[in-house]
Amino acid sequence: MQQHLYPGTTYAHVSGGEPLSILDLTHEELVAFHRAHYHPRNARIVTYGNMELPPILEQLDAALERKLAELGPTGTWQPPDVGQLQRFAQPLRRVVPCPVEPGTAPAAHHTSFLGRR
């Protein structure tokens, strides 16, 4: 579904990669990908619940500062280009077939998205 909602961007692809292709990665390629895309400066942190926010923010700040210190100088780091999302001219309707696990009964799953950006 995401390839229809976010065409032309990084988000149109499965975030974990194609499972069979992951096996073709070298250790160096995996480390380089991780450094480029999973950087503390690119983090989005969400908290939930009834808690005092200042102590949570202090803990997060300390943890992120430690991680940045481990990574060394980051003055040249730039967030990866994820592409520019274009507005849809009209609402979309897409049917996306999904494979059924061998040995299981066929089932239906329906997700609706109707909207204009």
A tleap script that builds the chain and sets N, CA, C and O, in Angstrom:
source leaprc.protein.ff14SB
mol = sequence {
  NMET GLN GLN HIE LEU TYR PRO GLY THR THR
  TYR ALA HIE VAL SER GLY GLY GLU PRO LEU
  SER ILE LEU ASP LEU THR HIE GLU GLU LEU
  VAL ALA PHE HIE ARG ALA HIE TYR HIE PRO
  ARG ASN ALA ARG ILE VAL THR TYR GLY ASN
  MET GLU LEU PRO PRO ILE LEU GLU GLN LEU
  ASP ALA ALA LEU GLU ARG LYS LEU ALA GLU
  LEU GLY PRO THR GLY THR TRP GLN PRO PRO
  ASP VAL GLY GLN LEU GLN ARG PHE ALA GLN
  PRO LEU ARG ARG VAL VAL PRO CYS PRO VAL
  GLU PRO GLY THR ALA PRO ALA ALA HIE HIE
  THR SER PHE LEU GLY ARG CARG
}
set mol.1.N position { 0.818 -1.186 0.000 }
set mol.1.CA position { 0.000 0.000 0.000 }
set mol.1.C position { 0.868 1.258 0.000 }
set mol.1.O position { 0.525 2.265 -0.620 }
set mol.2.N position { 2.007 1.183 0.712 }
set mol.2.CA position { 2.815 2.391 0.848 }
set mol.2.C position { 3.376 2.890 -0.478 }
set mol.2.O position { 3.616 4.088 -0.628 }
set mol.3.N position { 3.590 1.994 -1.447 }
set mol.3.CA position { 4.092 2.459 -2.746 }
set mol.3.C position { 3.065 3.334 -3.462 }
set mol.3.O position { 3.430 4.152 -4.306 }
set mol.4.N position { 1.777 3.168 -3.129 }
set mol.4.CA position { 0.731 3.993 -3.722 }
set mol.4.C position { 0.540 5.292 -2.961 }
set mol.4.O position { 0.175 6.311 -3.547 }
set mol.5.N position { 0.785 5.260 -1.653 }
set mol.5.CA position { 0.599 6.462 -0.840 }
set mol.5.C position { 1.772 7.421 -0.925 }
set mol.5.O position { 1.592 8.634 -0.820 }
set mol.6.N position { 2.974 6.888 -1.115 }
set mol.6.CA position { 4.185 7.716 -1.097 }
set mol.6.C position { 5.036 7.509 -2.346 }
set mol.6.O position { 6.234 7.257 -2.220 }
set mol.7.N position { 4.468 7.605 -3.537 }
set mol.7.CA position { 5.254 7.337 -4.754 }
set mol.7.C position { 6.424 8.307 -4.910 }
set mol.7.O position { 6.307 9.498 -4.619 }
set mol.8.N position { 7.552 7.774 -5.373 }
set mol.8.CA position { 8.713 8.610 -5.633 }
set mol.8.C position { 9.519 8.982 -4.400 }
set mol.8.O position { 10.441 9.792 -4.496 }
set mol.9.N position { 9.194 8.409 -3.235 }
set mol.9.CA position { 9.947 8.711 -2.024 }
set mol.9.C position { 10.511 7.424 -1.429 }
set mol.9.O position { 10.140 6.322 -1.832 }
set mol.10.N position { 11.403 7.583 -0.474 }
set mol.10.CA position { 11.953 6.445 0.250 }
set mol.10.C position { 10.853 5.651 0.926 }
set mol.10.O position { 10.955 4.431 1.048 }
set mol.11.N position { 9.801 6.327 1.369 }
set mol.11.CA position { 8.730 5.676 2.112 }
set mol.11.C position { 7.862 4.767 1.249 }
set mol.11.O position { 7.008 4.054 1.775 }
set mol.12.N position { 8.062 4.780 -0.050 }
set mol.12.CA position { 7.328 3.882 -0.943 }
set mol.12.C position { 7.879 2.461 -0.883 }
set mol.12.O position { 7.260 1.534 -1.407 }
set mol.13.N position { 9.025 2.285 -0.255 }
set mol.13.CA position { 9.694 0.985 -0.209 }
set mol.13.C position { 9.570 0.357 1.176 }
set mol.13.O position { 9.386 1.060 2.170 }
set mol.14.N position { 9.669 -0.944 1.232 }
set mol.14.CA position { 9.653 -1.651 2.503 }
set mol.14.C position { 10.876 -1.211 3.302 }
set mol.14.O position { 12.003 -1.303 2.815 }
set mol.15.N position { 10.658 -0.733 4.525 }
set mol.15.CA position { 11.759 -0.152 5.298 }
set mol.15.C position { 12.831 -1.163 5.661 }
set mol.15.O position { 13.993 -0.794 5.835 }
set mol.16.N position { 12.470 -2.410 5.776 }
set mol.16.CA position { 13.454 -3.430 6.123 }
set mol.16.C position { 14.191 -3.973 4.922 }
set mol.16.O position { 15.073 -4.818 5.073 }
set mol.17.N position { 13.855 -3.509 3.733 }
set mol.17.CA position { 14.473 -4.035 2.521 }
set mol.17.C position { 13.798 -5.319 2.088 }
set mol.17.O position { 12.949 -5.861 2.796 }
set mol.18.N position { 14.177 -5.791 0.940 }
set mol.18.CA position { 13.661 -7.070 0.461 }
set mol.18.C position { 14.415 -8.168 1.195 }
set mol.18.O position { 15.638 -8.252 1.076 }
set mol.19.N position { 13.724 -9.007 1.947 }
set mol.19.CA position { 14.408 -9.989 2.787 }
set mol.19.C position { 15.461 -10.821 2.074 }
set mol.19.O position { 16.539 -11.035 2.629 }
set mol.20.N position { 15.192 -11.294 0.875 }
set mol.20.CA position { 16.184 -12.121 0.176 }
set mol.20.C position { 17.391 -11.302 -0.267 }
set mol.20.O position { 18.500 -11.831 -0.343 }
set mol.21.N position { 17.189 -10.013 -0.561 }
set mol.21.CA position { 18.308 -9.169 -0.991 }
set mol.21.C position { 19.216 -8.793 0.175 }
set mol.21.O position { 20.398 -8.517 -0.026 }
set mol.22.N position { 18.680 -8.780 1.377 }
set mol.22.CA position { 19.485 -8.429 2.542 }
set mol.22.C position { 20.660 -9.393 2.680 }
set mol.22.O position { 21.740 -9.005 3.128 }
set mol.23.N position { 20.449 -10.629 2.300 }
set mol.23.CA position { 21.517 -11.623 2.405 }
set mol.23.C position { 22.692 -11.309 1.479 }
set mol.23.O position { 23.798 -11.802 1.701 }
set mol.24.N position { 22.468 -10.495 0.445 }
set mol.24.CA position { 23.534 -10.140 -0.487 }
set mol.24.C position { 24.397 -8.984 0.007 }
set mol.24.O position { 25.455 -8.714 -0.563 }
set mol.25.N position { 23.953 -8.296 1.068 }
set mol.25.CA position { 24.718 -7.168 1.592 }
set mol.25.C position { 26.005 -7.644 2.255 }
set mol.25.O position { 26.037 -8.678 2.923 }
set mol.26.N position { 27.050 -6.875 2.058 }
set mol.26.CA position { 28.273 -7.127 2.815 }
set mol.26.C position { 28.120 -6.431 4.170 }
set mol.26.O position { 27.255 -5.572 4.341 }
set mol.27.N position { 28.951 -6.801 5.108 }
set mol.27.CA position { 28.922 -6.153 6.422 }
set mol.27.C position { 29.174 -4.655 6.278 }
set mol.27.O position { 28.525 -3.848 6.943 }
set mol.28.N position { 30.109 -4.283 5.415 }
set mol.28.CA position { 30.432 -2.869 5.208 }
set mol.28.C position { 29.236 -2.104 4.645 }
set mol.28.O position { 28.983 -0.971 5.053 }
set mol.29.N position { 28.497 -2.708 3.711 }
set mol.29.CA position { 27.310 -2.048 3.148 }
set mol.29.C position { 26.226 -1.867 4.205 }
set mol.29.O position { 25.562 -0.832 4.248 }
set mol.30.N position { 26.053 -2.860 5.044 }
set mol.30.CA position { 25.060 -2.765 6.111 }
set mol.30.C position { 25.425 -1.666 7.103 }
set mol.30.O position { 24.564 -0.882 7.504 }
set mol.31.N position { 26.682 -1.602 7.498 }
set mol.31.CA position { 27.135 -0.574 8.431 }
set mol.31.C position { 26.985 0.814 7.797 }
set mol.31.O position { 26.544 1.749 8.466 }
set mol.32.N position { 27.342 0.959 6.525 }
set mol.32.CA position { 27.216 2.252 5.849 }
set mol.32.C position { 25.761 2.690 5.764 }
set mol.32.O position { 25.457 3.865 5.969 }
set mol.33.N position { 24.856 1.757 5.463 }
set mol.33.CA position { 23.431 2.078 5.408 }
set mol.33.C position { 22.945 2.525 6.779 }
set mol.33.O position { 22.229 3.520 6.897 }
set mol.34.N position { 23.329 1.798 7.799 }
set mol.34.CA position { 22.900 2.144 9.154 }
set mol.34.C position { 23.411 3.525 9.550 }
set mol.34.O position { 22.663 4.320 10.120 }
set mol.35.N position { 24.666 3.817 9.258 }
set mol.35.CA position { 25.228 5.141 9.599 }
set mol.35.C position { 24.501 6.264 8.862 }
set mol.35.O position { 24.318 7.352 9.409 }
set mol.36.N position { 24.091 6.003 7.629 }
set mol.36.CA position { 23.427 7.042 6.838 }
set mol.36.C position { 21.993 7.292 7.275 }
set mol.36.O position { 21.526 8.431 7.248 }
set mol.37.N position { 21.290 6.242 7.676 }
set mol.37.CA position { 19.852 6.369 7.918 }
set mol.37.C position { 19.439 6.310 9.378 }
set mol.37.O position { 18.355 6.785 9.719 }
set mol.38.N position { 20.254 5.752 10.244 }
set mol.38.CA position { 19.893 5.605 11.650 }
set mol.38.C position { 20.854 6.400 12.509 }
set mol.38.O position { 21.658 5.837 13.252 }
set mol.39.N position { 20.764 7.696 12.403 }
set mol.39.CA position { 21.642 8.610 13.121 }
set mol.39.C position { 20.829 9.336 14.188 }
set mol.39.O position { 19.668 9.666 13.945 }
set mol.40.N position { 21.407 9.596 15.366 }
set mol.40.CA position { 20.644 10.303 16.406 }
set mol.40.C position { 20.076 11.648 15.938 }
set mol.40.O position { 19.024 12.072 16.416 }
set mol.41.N position { 20.755 12.311 15.024 }
set mol.41.CA position { 20.239 13.596 14.541 }
set mol.41.C position { 19.024 13.412 13.632 }
set mol.41.O position { 18.342 14.384 13.305 }
set mol.42.N position { 18.755 12.188 13.228 }
set mol.42.CA position { 17.615 11.894 12.378 }
set mol.42.C position { 16.487 11.222 13.179 }
set mol.42.O position { 15.495 10.774 12.604 }
set mol.43.N position { 16.647 11.157 14.505 }
set mol.43.CA position { 15.696 10.446 15.363 }
set mol.43.C position { 14.419 11.259 15.584 }
set mol.43.O position { 14.446 12.488 15.656 }
set mol.44.N position { 13.333 10.557 15.687 }
set mol.44.CA position { 12.052 11.120 16.114 }
set mol.44.C position { 11.637 10.295 17.319 }
set mol.44.O position { 11.440 9.086 17.200 }
set mol.45.N position { 11.503 10.923 18.464 }
set mol.45.CA position { 11.212 10.197 19.698 }
set mol.45.C position { 9.825 10.602 20.177 }
set mol.45.O position { 9.498 11.785 20.264 }
set mol.46.N position { 9.025 9.598 20.483 }
set mol.46.CA position { 7.661 9.819 20.934 }
set mol.46.C position { 7.524 9.241 22.338 }
set mol.46.O position { 7.935 8.110 22.596 }
set mol.47.N position { 6.946 10.021 23.234 }
set mol.47.CA position { 6.647 9.513 24.572 }
set mol.47.C position { 5.134 9.412 24.705 }
set mol.47.O position { 4.385 10.102 24.014 }
set mol.48.N position { 4.705 8.544 25.600 }
set mol.48.CA position { 3.276 8.339 25.788 }
set mol.48.C position { 3.014 8.037 27.256 }
set mol.48.O position { 3.769 7.305 27.896 }
set mol.49.N position { 1.958 8.597 27.770 }
set mol.49.CA position { 1.558 8.269 29.128 }
set mol.49.C position { 1.578 9.477 30.039 }
set mol.49.O position { 1.979 10.575 29.651 }
set mol.50.N position { 1.135 9.245 31.254 }
set mol.50.CA position { 1.071 10.284 32.261 }
set mol.50.C position { 2.395 10.289 33.015 }
set mol.50.O position { 2.592 9.477 33.919 }
set mol.51.N position { 3.295 11.185 32.659 }
set mol.51.CA position { 4.620 11.238 33.279 }
set mol.51.C position { 5.098 12.675 33.310 }
set mol.51.O position { 4.593 13.539 32.592 }
set mol.52.N position { 6.070 12.904 34.148 }
set mol.52.CA position { 6.696 14.214 34.206 }
set mol.52.C position { 7.649 14.344 33.025 }
set mol.52.O position { 8.598 13.568 32.906 }
set mol.53.N position { 7.411 15.297 32.169 }
set mol.53.CA position { 8.208 15.418 30.947 }
set mol.53.C position { 9.649 15.891 31.184 }
set mol.53.O position { 10.549 15.350 30.541 }
set mol.54.N position { 9.927 16.867 32.066 }
set mol.54.CA position { 11.320 17.312 32.220 }
set mol.54.C position { 12.321 16.204 32.533 }
set mol.54.O position { 13.386 16.183 31.916 }
set mol.55.N position { 12.038 15.268 33.467 }
set mol.55.CA position { 13.030 14.201 33.693 }
set mol.55.C position { 13.220 13.296 32.477 }
set mol.55.O position { 14.331 12.835 32.215 }
set mol.56.N position { 12.153 13.044 31.743 }
set mol.56.CA position { 12.258 12.217 30.534 }
set mol.56.C position { 13.145 12.913 29.505 }
set mol.56.O position { 14.007 12.282 28.895 }
set mol.57.N position { 12.931 14.208 29.316 }
set mol.57.CA position { 13.741 14.961 28.353 }
set mol.57.C position { 15.207 15.002 28.772 }
set mol.57.O position { 16.096 14.938 27.924 }
set mol.58.N position { 15.464 15.108 30.074 }
set mol.58.CA position { 16.849 15.101 30.554 }
set mol.58.C position { 17.509 13.757 30.255 }
set mol.58.O position { 18.660 13.714 29.819 }
set mol.59.N position { 16.788 12.659 30.487 }
set mol.59.CA position { 17.337 11.331 30.201 }
set mol.59.C position { 17.608 11.153 28.717 }
set mol.59.O position { 18.656 10.636 28.326 }
set mol.60.N position { 16.660 11.582 27.891 }
set mol.60.CA position { 16.849 11.468 26.443 }
set mol.60.C position { 18.022 12.316 25.981 }
set mol.60.O position { 18.829 11.872 25.164 }
set mol.61.N position { 18.120 13.528 26.495 }
set mol.61.CA position { 19.215 14.418 26.115 }
set mol.61.C position { 20.562 13.792 26.467 }
set mol.61.O position { 21.492 13.820 25.661 }
set mol.62.N position { 20.667 13.228 27.671 }
set mol.62.CA position { 21.928 12.603 28.095 }
set mol.62.C position { 22.258 11.398 27.222 }
set mol.62.O position { 23.406 11.224 26.811 }
set mol.63.N position { 21.261 10.568 26.937 }
set mol.63.CA position { 21.497 9.378 26.113 }
set mol.63.C position { 21.926 9.759 24.701 }
set mol.63.O position { 22.840 9.150 24.146 }
set mol.64.N position { 21.275 10.758 24.119 }
set mol.64.CA position { 21.635 11.181 22.760 }
set mol.64.C position { 23.009 11.830 22.732 }
set mol.64.O position { 23.768 11.623 21.785 }
set mol.65.N position { 23.341 12.609 23.749 }
set mol.65.CA position { 24.675 13.222 23.804 }
set mol.65.C position { 25.759 12.151 23.896 }
set mol.65.O position { 26.800 12.267 23.250 }
set mol.66.N position { 25.518 11.095 24.706 }
set mol.66.CA position { 26.487 9.993 24.793 }
set mol.66.C position { 26.660 9.321 23.435 }
set mol.66.O position { 27.780 9.030 23.017 }
set mol.67.N position { 25.541 9.077 22.749 }
set mol.67.CA position { 25.613 8.414 21.448 }
set mol.67.C position { 26.344 9.285 20.434 }
set mol.67.O position { 27.150 8.780 19.652 }
set mol.68.N position { 26.072 10.581 20.437 }
set mol.68.CA position { 26.768 11.481 19.508 }
set mol.68.C position { 28.269 11.524 19.805 }
set mol.68.O position { 29.082 11.591 18.884 }
set mol.69.N position { 28.634 11.487 21.086 }
set mol.69.CA position { 30.048 11.473 21.451 }
set mol.69.C position { 30.721 10.196 20.950 }
set mol.69.O position { 31.868 10.237 20.504 }
set mol.70.N position { 30.012 9.053 21.019 }
set mol.70.CA position { 30.552 7.782 20.506 }
set mol.70.C position { 30.801 7.847 19.005 }
set mol.70.O position { 31.774 7.286 18.502 }
set mol.71.N position { 29.912 8.538 18.293 }
set mol.71.CA position { 30.010 8.594 16.829 }
set mol.71.C position { 31.100 9.540 16.356 }
set mol.71.O position { 31.527 9.458 15.204 }
set mol.72.N position { 31.560 10.441 17.223 }
set mol.72.CA position { 32.597 11.383 16.847 }
set mol.72.C position { 32.017 12.595 16.133 }
set mol.72.O position { 30.804 12.804 16.147 }
set mol.73.N position { 32.884 13.401 15.505 }
set mol.73.CA position { 32.417 14.621 14.841 }
set mol.73.C position { 31.341 14.323 13.800 }
set mol.73.O position { 31.488 13.412 12.985 }
set mol.74.N position { 30.273 15.088 13.837 }
set mol.74.CA position { 29.158 14.854 12.914 }
set mol.74.C position { 28.816 16.106 12.119 }
set mol.74.O position { 27.707 16.228 11.598 }
set mol.75.N position { 29.750 17.025 12.025 }
set mol.75.CA position { 29.470 18.274 11.333 }
set mol.75.C position { 29.125 18.107 9.867 }
set mol.75.O position { 28.472 18.973 9.285 }
set mol.76.N position { 29.553 17.007 9.256 }
set mol.76.CA position { 29.275 16.813 7.839 }
set mol.76.C position { 28.051 15.948 7.586 }
set mol.76.O position { 27.659 15.754 6.435 }
set mol.77.N position { 27.435 15.419 8.657 }
set mol.77.CA position { 26.273 14.536 8.469 }
set mol.77.C position { 25.090 15.329 7.964 }
set mol.77.O position { 24.782 16.402 8.484 }
set mol.78.N position { 24.428 14.800 6.951 }
set mol.78.CA position { 23.207 15.386 6.413 }
set mol.78.C position { 22.134 14.319 6.384 }
set mol.78.O position { 22.434 13.162 6.087 }
set mol.79.N position { 20.888 14.669 6.684 }
set mol.79.CA position { 19.835 13.670 6.581 }
set mol.79.C position { 19.742 13.152 5.150 }
set mol.79.O position { 19.972 13.912 4.209 }
set mol.80.N position { 19.411 11.876 4.965 }
set mol.80.CA position { 19.289 11.345 3.611 }
set mol.80.C position { 18.123 11.987 2.866 }
set mol.80.O position { 17.122 12.374 3.468 }
set mol.81.N position { 18.268 12.093 1.567 }
set mol.81.CA position { 17.199 12.629 0.723 }
set mol.81.C position { 16.150 11.550 0.555 }
set mol.81.O position { 16.439 10.486 0.007 }
set mol.82.N position { 14.935 11.806 1.018 }
set mol.82.CA position { 13.874 10.803 0.939 }
set mol.82.C position { 12.922 11.051 -0.224 }
set mol.82.O position { 11.985 10.281 -0.430 }
set mol.83.N position { 13.151 12.112 -0.984 }
set mol.83.CA position { 12.278 12.422 -2.108 }
set mol.83.C position { 11.202 13.426 -1.713 }
set mol.83.O position { 10.958 13.668 -0.531 }
set mol.84.N position { 10.578 13.991 -2.704 }
set mol.84.CA position { 9.541 14.992 -2.476 }
set mol.84.C position { 8.180 14.397 -2.776 }
set mol.84.O position { 7.945 13.905 -3.880 }
set mol.85.N position { 7.296 14.436 -1.816 }
set mol.85.CA position { 5.955 13.901 -1.990 }
set mol.85.C position { 5.101 14.892 -2.776 }
set mol.85.O position { 5.033 16.072 -2.434 }
set mol.86.N position { 4.459 14.406 -3.819 }
set mol.86.CA position { 3.605 15.246 -4.641 }
set mol.86.C position { 2.149 15.088 -4.208 }
set mol.86.O position { 1.736 14.017 -3.764 }
set mol.87.N position { 1.390 16.149 -4.342 }
set mol.87.CA position { -0.038 16.086 -4.020 }
set mol.87.C position { -0.762 15.232 -5.054 }
set mol.87.O position { -0.445 15.261 -6.243 }
set mol.88.N position { -1.740 14.472 -4.572 }
set mol.88.CA position { -2.586 13.727 -5.486 }
set mol.88.C position { -3.590 14.690 -6.105 }
set mol.88.O position { -4.106 15.577 -5.425 }
set mol.89.N position { -3.865 14.516 -7.388 }
set mol.89.CA position { -4.842 15.366 -8.073 }
set mol.89.C position { -6.269 14.946 -7.745 }
set mol.89.O position { -7.199 15.747 -7.835 }
set mol.90.N position { -6.432 13.675 -7.362 }
set mol.90.CA position { -7.765 13.163 -7.037 }
set mol.90.C position { -7.608 12.000 -6.058 }
set mol.90.O position { -6.508 11.470 -5.898 }
set mol.91.N position { -8.693 11.602 -5.408 }
set mol.91.CA position { -8.598 10.464 -4.487 }
set mol.91.C position { -8.129 9.198 -5.208 }
set mol.91.O position { -8.390 9.008 -6.396 }
set mol.92.N position { -7.438 8.346 -4.466 }
set mol.92.CA position { -6.923 7.094 -5.027 }
set mol.92.C position { -7.746 5.911 -4.536 }
set mol.92.O position { -8.268 5.919 -3.421 }
set mol.93.N position { -7.852 4.906 -5.379 }
set mol.93.CA position { -8.405 3.618 -4.968 }
set mol.93.C position { -7.494 2.560 -5.565 }
set mol.93.O position { -7.328 2.494 -6.783 }
set mol.94.N position { -6.908 1.737 -4.717 }
set mol.94.CA position { -5.986 0.700 -5.168 }
set mol.94.C position { -6.346 -0.623 -4.513 }
set mol.94.O position { -6.756 -0.667 -3.353 }
set mol.95.N position { -6.187 -1.697 -5.269 }
set mol.95.CA position { -6.336 -3.050 -4.746 }
set mol.95.C position { -4.948 -3.669 -4.789 }
set mol.95.O position { -4.313 -3.733 -5.842 }
set mol.96.N position { -4.487 -4.123 -3.631 }
set mol.96.CA position { -3.151 -4.691 -3.529 }
set mol.96.C position { -3.276 -6.151 -3.106 }
set mol.96.O position { -3.631 -6.423 -1.959 }
set mol.97.N position { -2.992 -7.103 -4.007 }
set mol.97.CA position { -3.078 -8.516 -3.622 }
set mol.97.C position { -1.929 -8.879 -2.679 }
set mol.97.O position { -0.818 -8.364 -2.798 }
set mol.98.N position { -2.223 -9.762 -1.761 }
set mol.98.CA position { -1.219 -10.228 -0.800 }
set mol.98.C position { -1.155 -11.744 -0.854 }
set mol.98.O position { -2.189 -12.402 -0.971 }
set mol.99.N position { 0.037 -12.304 -0.771 }
set mol.99.CA position { 0.149 -13.761 -0.794 }
set mol.99.C position { -0.416 -14.365 0.493 }
set mol.99.O position { -0.418 -13.733 1.549 }
set mol.100.N position { -0.892 -15.600 0.375 }
set mol.100.CA position { -1.412 -16.335 1.518 }
set mol.100.C position { -0.342 -17.331 1.944 }
set mol.100.O position { 0.279 -17.987 1.108 }
set mol.101.N position { -0.134 -17.439 3.253 }
set mol.101.CA position { 0.837 -18.409 3.769 }
set mol.101.C position { 0.418 -19.819 3.370 }
set mol.101.O position { -0.760 -20.160 3.475 }
set mol.102.N position { 1.346 -20.635 2.920 }
set mol.102.CA position { 1.001 -22.009 2.586 }
set mol.102.C position { 0.374 -22.725 3.784 }
set mol.102.O position { 0.848 -22.594 4.912 }
set mol.103.N position { -0.690 -23.478 3.530 }
set mol.103.CA position { -1.337 -24.241 4.588 }
set mol.103.C position { -2.355 -23.469 5.399 }
set mol.103.O position { -2.920 -24.004 6.353 }
set mol.104.N position { -2.604 -22.205 5.034 }
set mol.104.CA position { -3.609 -21.429 5.760 }
set mol.104.C position { -4.789 -21.153 4.842 }
set mol.104.O position { -4.653 -21.137 3.619 }
set mol.105.N position { -5.933 -20.938 5.444 }
set mol.105.CA position { -7.132 -20.641 4.665 }
set mol.105.C position { -7.056 -19.217 4.128 }
set mol.105.O position { -6.577 -18.323 4.826 }
set mol.106.N position { -7.521 -18.989 2.898 }
set mol.106.CA position { -7.547 -17.629 2.374 }
set mol.106.C position { -8.379 -16.725 3.281 }
set mol.106.O position { -9.394 -17.145 3.836 }
set mol.107.N position { -7.944 -15.510 3.418 }
set mol.107.CA position { -8.643 -14.526 4.241 }
set mol.107.C position { -8.576 -13.177 3.531 }
set mol.107.O position { -7.792 -12.985 2.602 }
set mol.108.N position { -9.385 -12.281 3.973 }
set mol.108.CA position { -9.404 -10.945 3.371 }
set mol.108.C position { -8.945 -9.919 4.391 }
set mol.108.O position { -9.239 -10.027 5.581 }
set mol.109.N position { -8.227 -8.929 3.908 }
set mol.109.CA position { -7.806 -7.809 4.737 }
set mol.109.C position { -8.071 -6.560 3.919 }
set mol.109.O position { -7.689 -6.486 2.751 }
set mol.110.N position { -8.713 -5.594 4.515 }
set mol.110.CA position { -9.077 -4.393 3.774 }
set mol.110.C position { -8.566 -3.166 4.520 }
set mol.110.O position { -8.818 -3.003 5.713 }
set mol.111.N position { -7.858 -2.322 3.816 }
set mol.111.CA position { -7.402 -1.054 4.368 }
set mol.111.C position { -7.894 0.032 3.432 }
set mol.111.O position { -7.705 -0.045 2.218 }
set mol.112.N position { -8.522 1.036 4.001 }
set mol.112.CA position { -9.042 2.120 3.174 }
set mol.112.C position { -8.245 3.394 3.400 }
set mol.112.O position { -7.894 3.741 4.527 }
set mol.113.N position { -7.975 4.066 2.324 }
set mol.113.CA position { -7.384 5.384 2.414 }
set mol.113.C position { -8.097 6.224 1.371 }
set mol.113.O position { -8.050 5.929 0.176 }
set mol.114.N position { -8.732 7.231 1.820 }
set mol.114.CA position { -9.420 8.138 0.912 }
set mol.114.C position { -9.098 9.531 1.387 }
set mol.114.O position { -9.418 9.896 2.518 }
set mol.115.N position { -8.492 10.282 0.566 }
set mol.115.CA position { -8.164 11.638 0.976 }
set mol.115.C position { -7.406 12.353 -0.105 }
set mol.115.O position { -6.943 11.756 -1.078 }
set mol.116.N position { -7.295 13.601 0.080 }
set mol.116.CA position { -6.540 14.439 -0.869 }
set mol.116.C position { -5.435 15.106 -0.099 }
set mol.116.O position { -5.621 15.554 1.033 }
set mol.117.N position { -4.285 15.166 -0.722 }
set mol.117.CA position { -3.175 15.892 -0.087 }
set mol.117.C position { -3.039 17.216 -0.761 }
set mol.117.O position { -2.168 18.007 -0.398 }
savepdb mol mol.pdb
quit
